[in-house]
Amino acid sequence: MKKSLGFVLCCSIPFWLPQLAFAHSSIINNKAWQVCENQAKSDACEYTDNHEDIYRGSCQLMSEKLLCVRNQPIVKGNPDSATH
């Protein structure tokens, strides 16, 4: 029983690892950069994604450019509006 449970757990790692890593991926929405183009550091910013989720935060310096960094909870939009 213990061997089969260990086998199942080991075999499921390739499935779960990408799921966990995706939550902390480095993919950044281009809108997060665009909304801060004409702003100053620490200015308030807001943008929406393709799901119409609203991200609110402040412009922070990243890689010598300003990026809208979320500092408030995501306001969920319409899940049917996603374009895949």
Distance bins in CASP14 RR format, pairs under 12 A and 6 or more apart:
PFRMAT RR
TARGET T0000
AUTHOR 0000-0000-0000
RMODE 2
METHOD distances of the structure
MODEL  1
1 7 0 0 0 0 0 1 0 0 0 0 0
1 8 0 0 0 0 0 1 0 0 0 0 0
2 8 0 0 0 0 0 1 0 0 0 0 0
2 9 0 0 0 0 0 1 0 0 0 0 0
3 9 0 0 0 0 0 1 0 0 0 0 0
3 10 0 0 0 0 0 1 0 0 0 0 0
4 10 0 0 0 0 0 1 0 0 0 0 0
4 11 0 0 0 0 0 1 0 0 0 0 0
5 11 0 0 0 0 0 1 0 0 0 0 0
5 12 0 0 0 0 0 1 0 0 0 0 0
6 12 0 0 0 0 1 0 0 0 0 0 0
6 13 0 0 0 0 0 1 0 0 0 0 0
7 13 0 0 0 0 0 1 0 0 0 0 0
8 15 0 0 0 0 0 1 0 0 0 0 0
8 16 0 0 0 0 0 1 0 0 0 0 0
9 15 0 0 0 0 0 1 0 0 0 0 0
9 16 0 0 0 0 1 0 0 0 0 0 0
10 16 0 0 0 0 0 1 0 0 0 0 0
10 17 0 0 0 0 0 1 0 0 0 0 0
11 17 0 0 0 0 0 1 0 0 0 0 0
12 18 0 0 0 0 0 1 0 0 0 0 0
12 19 0 0 0 0 0 1 0 0 0 0 0
12 20 0 0 0 0 0 1 0 0 0 0 0
13 19 0 0 0 0 0 1 0 0 0 0 0
13 20 0 0 0 0 0 1 0 0 0 0 0
13 21 0 0 0 0 0 1 0 0 0 0 0
14 20 0 0 0 0 0 1 0 0 0 0 0
14 21 0 0 0 0 0 1 0 0 0 0 0
15 21 0 0 0 0 0 1 0 0 0 0 0
16 22 0 0 0 0 0 1 0 0 0 0 0
16 23 0 0 0 0 0 1 0 0 0 0 0
17 23 0 0 0 0 0 1 0 0 0 0 0
17 24 0 0 0 0 0 1 0 0 0 0 0
18 24 0 0 0 0 0 1 0 0 0 0 0
18 25 0 0 0 0 1 0 0 0 0 0 0
19 25 0 0 0 0 0 1 0 0 0 0 0
21 27 0 0 0 0 0 1 0 0 0 0 0
26 62 0 0 0 0 0 1 0 0 0 0 0
26 63 0 0 0 0 0 1 0 0 0 0 0
26 67 0 0 0 0 0 1 0 0 0 0 0
27 49 0 0 0 0 0 1 0 0 0 0 0
28 34 0 0 0 0 0 1 0 0 0 0 0
28 35 0 0 0 0 0 1 0 0 0 0 0
28 36 0 0 0 0 0 1 0 0 0 0 0
28 47 0 0 0 0 0 1 0 0 0 0 0
28 49 0 0 0 0 0 1 0 0 0 0 0
28 55 0 0 0 0 0 1 0 0 0 0 0
28 60 0 0 0 0 0 1 0 0 0 0 0
28 62 0 0 0 0 1 0 0 0 0 0 0
28 63 0 0 0 0 0 1 0 0 0 0 0
28 65 0 0 0 0 0 1 0 0 0 0 0
28 67 1 0 0 1 0 0 0 0 0 0 0
28 68 0 0 0 0 1 0 0 0 0 0 0
28 69 0 0 0 0 1 0 0 0 0 0 0
28 70 0 0 0 0 0 1 0 0 0 0 0
29 35 0 0 0 0 1 0 0 0 0 0 0
29 45 0 0 0 0 0 1 0 0 0 0 0
29 47 1 0 0 1 0 0 0 0 0 0 0
29 48 0 0 0 0 1 0 0 0 0 0 0
29 49 1 0 1 0 0 0 0 0 0 0 0
29 50 0 0 0 0 1 0 0 0 0 0 0
29 51 0 0 0 0 0 1 0 0 0 0 0
29 53 0 0 0 0 0 1 0 0 0 0 0
29 55 1 0 0 1 0 0 0 0 0 0 0
29 67 0 0 0 0 1 0 0 0 0 0 0
29 68 0 0 0 0 1 0 0 0 0 0 0
29 69 0 0 0 0 0 1 0 0 0 0 0
29 70 0 0 0 0 0 1 0 0 0 0 0
29 74 0 0 0 0 0 1 0 0 0 0 0
30 36 0 0 0 0 0 1 0 0 0 0 0
30 37 0 0 0 0 0 1 0 0 0 0 0
30 47 0 0 0 0 1 0 0 0 0 0 0
30 49 0 0 0 0 0 1 0 0 0 0 0
30 50 0 0 0 0 0 1 0 0 0 0 0
30 65 0 0 0 0 0 1 0 0 0 0 0
30 67 0 0 0 0 0 1 0 0 0 0 0
30 68 0 0 0 0 0 1 0 0 0 0 0
31 37 0 0 0 0 0 1 0 0 0 0 0
31 45 0 0 0 0 1 0 0 0 0 0 0
31 46 0 0 0 0 1 0 0 0 0 0 0
31 47 1 0 1 0 0 0 0 0 0 0 0
31 48 1 0 0 1 0 0 0 0 0 0 0
31 49 1 0 0 1 0 0 0 0 0 0 0
31 50 0 0 0 0 1 0 0 0 0 0 0
31 53 0 0 0 0 0 1 0 0 0 0 0
31 54 0 0 0 0 0 1 0 0 0 0 0
31 55 0 0 0 0 1 0 0 0 0 0 0
31 67 0 0 0 0 0 1 0 0 0 0 0
31 68 1 0 0 1 0 0 0 0 0 0 0
31 70 0 0 0 0 0 1 0 0 0 0 0
32 39 0 0 0 0 0 1 0 0 0 0 0
32 45 0 0 0 0 1 0 0 0 0 0 0
32 46 0 0 0 0 0 1 0 0 0 0 0
32 47 1 0 0 1 0 0 0 0 0 0 0
32 48 0 0 0 0 0 1 0 0 0 0 0
32 49 0 0 0 0 1 0 0 0 0 0 0
32 55 1 0 0 1 0 0 0 0 0 0 0
32 56 0 0 0 0 0 1 0 0 0 0 0
32 57 0 0 0 0 1 0 0 0 0 0 0
32 58 0 0 0 0 0 1 0 0 0 0 0
32 59 0 0 0 0 1 0 0 0 0 0 0
32 60 0 0 0 0 0 1 0 0 0 0 0
32 62 0 0 0 0 1 0 0 0 0 0 0
32 65 0 0 0 0 0 1 0 0 0 0 0
32 66 0 0 0 0 1 0 0 0 0 0 0
32 67 1 0 1 0 0 0 0 0 0 0 0
32 68 1 0 1 0 0 0 0 0 0 0 0
32 69 1 0 0 1 0 0 0 0 0 0 0
32 70 0 0 0 0 1 0 0 0 0 0 0
33 39 0 0 0 0 0 1 0 0 0 0 0
33 45 0 0 0 0 0 1 0 0 0 0 0
33 47 0 0 0 0 1 0 0 0 0 0 0
33 59 0 0 0 0 1 0 0 0 0 0 0
33 60 0 0 0 0 0 1 0 0 0 0 0
33 61 0 0 0 0 0 1 0 0 0 0 0
33 62 0 0 0 0 1 0 0 0 0 0 0
33 63 0 0 0 0 1 0 0 0 0 0 0
33 64 0 0 0 0 0 1 0 0 0 0 0
33 65 1 0 0 1 0 0 0 0 0 0 0
33 66 1 0 0 1 0 0 0 0 0 0 0
33 67 1 0 1 0 0 0 0 0 0 0 0
33 68 1 0 0 1 0 0 0 0 0 0 0
33 69 0 0 0 0 0 1 0 0 0 0 0
34 45 0 0 0 0 1 0 0 0 0 0 0
34 46 0 0 0 0 0 1 0 0 0 0 0
34 47 1 0 0 1 0 0 0 0 0 0 0
34 48 0 0 0 0 0 1 0 0 0 0 0
34 59 0 0 0 0 0 1 0 0 0 0 0
34 65 0 0 0 0 0 1 0 0 0 0 0
34 66 0 0 0 0 0 1 0 0 0 0 0
34 67 0 0 0 0 1 0 0 0 0 0 0
34 68 0 0 0 0 1 0 0 0 0 0 0
35 43 0 0 0 0 1 0 0 0 0 0 0
35 44 0 0 0 0 1 0 0 0 0 0 0
35 45 1 0 1 0 0 0 0 0 0 0 0
35 46 1 0 0 1 0 0 0 0 0 0 0
35 47 1 0 1 0 0 0 0 0 0 0 0
35 48 0 0 0 0 1 0 0 0 0 0 0
35 49 0 0 0 0 0 1 0 0 0 0 0
35 54 0 0 0 0 0 1 0 0 0 0 0
35 55 0 0 0 0 1 0 0 0 0 0 0
35 56 0 0 0 0 0 1 0 0 0 0 0
35 57 0 0 0 0 1 0 0 0 0 0 0
35 58 0 0 0 0 0 1 0 0 0 0 0
35 59 1 0 0 1 0 0 0 0 0 0 0
35 65 0 0 0 0 0 1 0 0 0 0 0
35 66 0 0 0 0 1 0 0 0 0 0 0
35 67 0 0 0 0 1 0 0 0 0 0 0
35 68 1 0 1 0 0 0 0 0 0 0 0
35 69 0 0 0 0 0 1 0 0 0 0 0
35 70 0 0 0 0 0 1 0 0 0 0 0
36 42 0 0 0 0 0 1 0 0 0 0 0
36 43 1 0 0 1 0 0 0 0 0 0 0
36 44 0 0 0 0 0 1 0 0 0 0 0
36 45 1 0 1 0 0 0 0 0 0 0 0
36 46 0 0 0 0 0 1 0 0 0 0 0
36 47 0 0 0 0 1 0 0 0 0 0 0
36 55 0 0 0 0 0 1 0 0 0 0 0
36 57 0 0 0 0 1 0 0 0 0 0 0
36 58 0 0 0 0 1 0 0 0 0 0 0
36 59 1 1 0 0 0 0 0 0 0 0 0
36 60 0 0 0 0 1 0 0 0 0 0 0
36 61 0 0 0 0 1 0 0 0 0 0 0
36 62 0 0 0 0 1 0 0 0 0 0 0
36 65 1 0 0 1 0 0 0 0 0 0 0
36 66 1 1 0 0 0 0 0 0 0 0 0
36 67 1 0 0 1 0 0 0 0 0 0 0
36 68 1 0 1 0 0 0 0 0 0 0 0
36 69 0 0 0 0 1 0 0 0 0 0 0
37 43 0 0 0 0 0 1 0 0 0 0 0
37 45 0 0 0 0 0 1 0 0 0 0 0
37 47 0 0 0 0 0 1 0 0 0 0 0
37 59 0 0 0 0 1 0 0 0 0 0 0
37 65 0 0 0 0 1 0 0 0 0 0 0
37 66 1 0 0 1 0 0 0 0 0 0 0
37 67 0 0 0 0 0 1 0 0 0 0 0
37 68 0 0 0 0 0 1 0 0 0 0 0
38 45 0 0 0 0 0 1 0 0 0 0 0
38 59 0 0 0 0 1 0 0 0 0 0 0
38 66 0 0 0 0 1 0 0 0 0 0 0
39 45 1 0 0 1 0 0 0 0 0 0 0
39 46 0 0 0 0 0 1 0 0 0 0 0
39 47 0 0 0 0 0 1 0 0 0 0 0
39 57 0 0 0 0 0 1 0 0 0 0 0
39 58 0 0 0 0 1 0 0 0 0 0 0
39 59 1 0 1 0 0 0 0 0 0 0 0
39 60 0 0 0 0 0 1 0 0 0 0 0
39 61 0 0 0 0 0 1 0 0 0 0 0
39 65 0 0 0 0 0 1 0 0 0 0 0
39 66 1 0 0 1 0 0 0 0 0 0 0
39 67 0 0 0 0 0 1 0 0 0 0 0
39 68 0 0 0 0 1 0 0 0 0 0 0
39 69 0 0 0 0 0 1 0 0 0 0 0
40 58 0 0 0 0 0 1 0 0 0 0 0
40 59 1 0 0 1 0 0 0 0 0 0 0
40 60 0 0 0 0 0 1 0 0 0 0 0
40 61 0 0 0 0 0 1 0 0 0 0 0
40 66 1 0 0 1 0 0 0 0 0 0 0
41 58 0 0 0 0 1 0 0 0 0 0 0
41 59 1 0 1 0 0 0 0 0 0 0 0
41 60 1 0 0 1 0 0 0 0 0 0 0
41 61 1 0 1 0 0 0 0 0 0 0 0
41 62 0 0 0 0 0 1 0 0 0 0 0
41 64 0 0 0 0 0 1 0 0 0 0 0
41 65 0 0 0 0 0 1 0 0 0 0 0
41 66 1 0 0 1 0 0 0 0 0 0 0
41 67 0 0 0 0 0 1 0 0 0 0 0
41 68 0 0 0 0 0 1 0 0 0 0 0
41 69 0 0 0 0 0 1 0 0 0 0 0
42 57 0 0 0 0 1 0 0 0 0 0 0
42 58 1 0 1 0 0 0 0 0 0 0 0
42 59 1 0 0 1 0 0 0 0 0 0 0
42 60 1 0 0 1 0 0 0 0 0 0 0
42 61 0 0 0 0 1 0 0 0 0 0 0
42 66 0 0 0 0 1 0 0 0 0 0 0
42 68 0 0 0 0 0 1 0 0 0 0 0
42 69 0 0 0 0 0 1 0 0 0 0 0
42 71 0 0 0 0 0 1 0 0 0 0 0
43 56 0 0 0 0 0 1 0 0 0 0 0
43 57 0 0 0 0 1 0 0 0 0 0 0
43 58 1 0 0 1 0 0 0 0 0 0 0
43 59 1 0 1 0 0 0 0 0 0 0 0
43 60 0 0 0 0 1 0 0 0 0 0 0
43 61 0 0 0 0 0 1 0 0 0 0 0
43 66 0 0 0 0 1 0 0 0 0 0 0
43 67 0 0 0 0 0 1 0 0 0 0 0
43 68 0 0 0 0 1 0 0 0 0 0 0
43 69 0 0 0 0 0 1 0 0 0 0 0
44 55 0 0 0 0 0 1 0 0 0 0 0
44 56 1 0 0 1 0 0 0 0 0 0 0
44 57 1 0 0 1 0 0 0 0 0 0 0
44 58 1 0 1 0 0 0 0 0 0 0 0
44 59 0 0 0 0 1 0 0 0 0 0 0
44 60 0 0 0 0 0 1 0 0 0 0 0
44 68 0 0 0 0 1 0 0 0 0 0 0
44 69 0 0 0 0 0 1 0 0 0 0 0
44 70 0 0 0 0 0 1 0 0 0 0 0
44 71 0 0 0 0 1 0 0 0 0 0 0
44 72 0 0 0 0 1 0 0 0 0 0 0
45 54 0 0 0 0 0 1 0 0 0 0 0
45 55 0 0 0 0 1 0 0 0 0 0 0
45 56 1 0 0 1 0 0 0 0 0 0 0
45 57 1 0 1 0 0 0 0 0 0 0 0
45 58 1 0 0 1 0 0 0 0 0 0 0
45 59 1 0 1 0 0 0 0 0 0 0 0
45 60 0 0 0 0 1 0 0 0 0 0 0
45 66 0 0 0 0 1 0 0 0 0 0 0
45 67 0 0 0 0 1 0 0 0 0 0 0
45 68 1 1 0 0 0 0 0 0 0 0 0
45 69 0 0 0 0 1 0 0 0 0 0 0
45 70 0 0 0 0 1 0 0 0 0 0 0
45 71 0 0 0 0 1 0 0 0 0 0 0
45 72 0 0 0 0 0 1 0 0 0 0 0
46 53 0 0 0 0 0 1 0 0 0 0 0
46 54 1 0 0 1 0 0 0 0 0 0 0
46 55 1 0 0 1 0 0 0 0 0 0 0
46 56 1 0 1 0 0 0 0 0 0 0 0
46 57 1 0 0 1 0 0 0 0 0 0 0
46 58 0 0 0 0 0 1 0 0 0 0 0
46 59 0 0 0 0 0 1 0 0 0 0 0
46 68 1 0 0 1 0 0 0 0 0 0 0
46 69 0 0 0 0 0 1 0 0 0 0 0
46 70 0 0 0 0 1 0 0 0 0 0 0
46 71 0 0 0 0 0 1 0 0 0 0 0
46 72 0 0 0 0 1 0 0 0 0 0 0
46 74 0 0 0 0 0 1 0 0 0 0 0
46 75 0 0 0 0 1 0 0 0 0 0 0
47 53 0 0 0 0 1 0 0 0 0 0 0
47 54 1 0 0 1 0 0 0 0 0 0 0
47 55 1 0 1 0 0 0 0 0 0 0 0
47 56 0 0 0 0 1 0 0 0 0 0 0
47 57 0 0 0 0 1 0 0 0 0 0 0
47 59 0 0 0 0 0 1 0 0 0 0 0
47 67 0 0 0 0 0 1 0 0 0 0 0
47 68 1 0 1 0 0 0 0 0 0 0 0
47 69 0 0 0 0 0 1 0 0 0 0 0
47 70 0 0 0 0 1 0 0 0 0 0 0
47 74 0 0 0 0 0 1 0 0 0 0 0
47 75 0 0 0 0 0 1 0 0 0 0 0
48 54 1 0 1 0 0 0 0 0 0 0 0
48 55 1 0 0 1 0 0 0 0 0 0 0
48 56 0 0 0 0 0 1 0 0 0 0 0
48 68 0 0 0 0 0 1 0 0 0 0 0
48 74 0 0 0 0 0 1 0 0 0 0 0
48 75 0 0 0 0 1 0 0 0 0 0 0
48 76 0 0 0 0 0 1 0 0 0 0 0
48 77 0 0 0 0 1 0 0 0 0 0 0
48 78 0 0 0 0 0 1 0 0 0 0 0
48 81 0 0 0 0 1 0 0 0 0 0 0
48 82 0 0 0 0 0 1 0 0 0 0 0
49 55 1 0 0 1 0 0 0 0 0 0 0
49 68 0 0 0 0 0 1 0 0 0 0 0
49 70 0 0 0 0 0 1 0 0 0 0 0
49 74 0 0 0 0 1 0 0 0 0 0 0
49 75 0 0 0 0 0 1 0 0 0 0 0
49 76 0 0 0 0 0 1 0 0 0 0 0
49 77 0 0 0 0 1 0 0 0 0 0 0
49 78 0 0 0 0 0 1 0 0 0 0 0
49 79 0 0 0 0 0 1 0 0 0 0 0
49 81 0 0 0 0 1 0 0 0 0 0 0
49 82 0 0 0 0 1 0 0 0 0 0 0
49 83 0 0 0 0 0 1 0 0 0 0 0
50 77 0 0 0 0 0 1 0 0 0 0 0
50 78 0 0 0 0 0 1 0 0 0 0 0
50 79 0 0 0 0 0 1 0 0 0 0 0
50 80 0 0 0 0 0 1 0 0 0 0 0
50 81 1 0 0 1 0 0 0 0 0 0 0
50 82 1 0 1 0 0 0 0 0 0 0 0
50 83 1 0 1 0 0 0 0 0 0 0 0
50 84 0 0 0 0 1 0 0 0 0 0 0
51 74 0 0 0 0 1 0 0 0 0 0 0
51 75 0 0 0 0 0 1 0 0 0 0 0
51 76 1 0 0 1 0 0 0 0 0 0 0
51 77 1 0 0 1 0 0 0 0 0 0 0
51 78 1 0 0 1 0 0 0 0 0 0 0
51 79 1 0 0 1 0 0 0 0 0 0 0
51 80 0 0 0 0 1 0 0 0 0 0 0
51 81 1 0 0 1 0 0 0 0 0 0 0
51 82 1 0 1 0 0 0 0 0 0 0 0
51 83 0 0 0 0 1 0 0 0 0 0 0
51 84 0 0 0 0 0 1 0 0 0 0 0
52 74 0 0 0 0 0 1 0 0 0 0 0
52 75 0 0 0 0 1 0 0 0 0 0 0
52 76 0 0 0 0 1 0 0 0 0 0 0
52 77 1 0 1 0 0 0 0 0 0 0 0
52 78 1 0 1 0 0 0 0 0 0 0 0
52 79 0 0 0 0 1 0 0 0 0 0 0
52 80 0 0 0 0 1 0 0 0 0 0 0
52 81 1 0 1 0 0 0 0 0 0 0 0
52 82 0 0 0 0 1 0 0 0 0 0 0
52 83 0 0 0 0 0 1 0 0 0 0 0
53 70 0 0 0 0 0 1 0 0 0 0 0
53 72 0 0 0 0 0 1 0 0 0 0 0
53 73 0 0 0 0 0 1 0 0 0 0 0
53 74 1 0 1 0 0 0 0 0 0 0 0
53 75 1 0 0 1 0 0 0 0 0 0 0
53 76 1 0 1 0 0 0 0 0 0 0 0
53 77 1 0 1 0 0 0 0 0 0 0 0
53 78 0 0 0 0 1 0 0 0 0 0 0
53 79 0 0 0 0 1 0 0 0 0 0 0
53 81 0 0 0 0 1 0 0 0 0 0 0
53 82 0 0 0 0 1 0 0 0 0 0 0
54 68 0 0 0 0 0 1 0 0 0 0 0
54 70 0 0 0 0 1 0 0 0 0 0 0
54 72 0 0 0 0 1 0 0 0 0 0 0
54 73 0 0 0 0 1 0 0 0 0 0 0
54 74 1 0 0 1 0 0 0 0 0 0 0
54 75 1 0 1 0 0 0 0 0 0 0 0
54 76 0 0 0 0 1 0 0 0 0 0 0
54 77 1 0 0 1 0 0 0 0 0 0 0
54 78 0 0 0 0 0 1 0 0 0 0 0
55 67 0 0 0 0 0 1 0 0 0 0 0
55 68 1 0 0 1 0 0 0 0 0 0 0
55 69 0 0 0 0 1 0 0 0 0 0 0
55 70 1 0 1 0 0 0 0 0 0 0 0
55 71 0 0 0 0 1 0 0 0 0 0 0
55 72 0 0 0 0 1 0 0 0 0 0 0
55 73 0 0 0 0 1 0 0 0 0 0 0
55 74 1 0 0 1 0 0 0 0 0 0 0
55 75 0 0 0 0 1 0 0 0 0 0 0
55 76 0 0 0 0 0 1 0 0 0 0 0
55 77 0 0 0 0 0 1 0 0 0 0 0
56 68 0 0 0 0 1 0 0 0 0 0 0
56 69 0 0 0 0 0 1 0 0 0 0 0
56 70 1 0 0 1 0 0 0 0 0 0 0
56 71 1 0 0 1 0 0 0 0 0 0 0
56 72 1 0 1 0 0 0 0 0 0 0 0
56 73 0 0 0 0 1 0 0 0 0 0 0
56 74 0 0 0 0 1 0 0 0 0 0 0
56 75 1 0 0 1 0 0 0 0 0 0 0
57 66 0 0 0 0 0 1 0 0 0 0 0
57 67 0 0 0 0 0 1 0 0 0 0 0
57 68 1 0 1 0 0 0 0 0 0 0 0
57 69 1 0 0 1 0 0 0 0 0 0 0
57 70 1 0 1 0 0 0 0 0 0 0 0
57 71 1 0 1 0 0 0 0 0 0 0 0
57 72 1 0 1 0 0 0 0 0 0 0 0
57 73 0 0 0 0 0 1 0 0 0 0 0
57 74 0 0 0 0 0 1 0 0 0 0 0
57 75 0 0 0 0 0 1 0 0 0 0 0
58 66 0 0 0 0 1 0 0 0 0 0 0
58 67 0 0 0 0 1 0 0 0 0 0 0
58 68 1 0 0 1 0 0 0 0 0 0 0
58 69 1 0 0 1 0 0 0 0 0 0 0
58 70 0 0 0 0 1 0 0 0 0 0 0
58 71 1 0 0 1 0 0 0 0 0 0 0
58 72 0 0 0 0 1 0 0 0 0 0 0
59 65 0 0 0 0 1 0 0 0 0 0 0
59 66 1 0 1 0 0 0 0 0 0 0 0
59 67 1 0 0 1 0 0 0 0 0 0 0
59 68 1 0 1 0 0 0 0 0 0 0 0
59 69 1 0 0 1 0 0 0 0 0 0 0
59 70 0 0 0 0 0 1 0 0 0 0 0
59 71 0 0 0 0 0 1 0 0 0 0 0
60 66 1 0 0 1 0 0 0 0 0 0 0
60 67 1 0 1 0 0 0 0 0 0 0 0
60 68 1 0 0 1 0 0 0 0 0 0 0
60 69 1 0 1 0 0 0 0 0 0 0 0
60 70 0 0 0 0 0 1 0 0 0 0 0
60 71 0 0 0 0 1 0 0 0 0 0 0
61 67 1 0 0 1 0 0 0 0 0 0 0
61 68 0 0 0 0 0 1 0 0 0 0 0
61 69 0 0 0 0 1 0 0 0 0 0 0
62 68 0 0 0 0 1 0 0 0 0 0 0
62 69 1 0 0 1 0 0 0 0 0 0 0
END
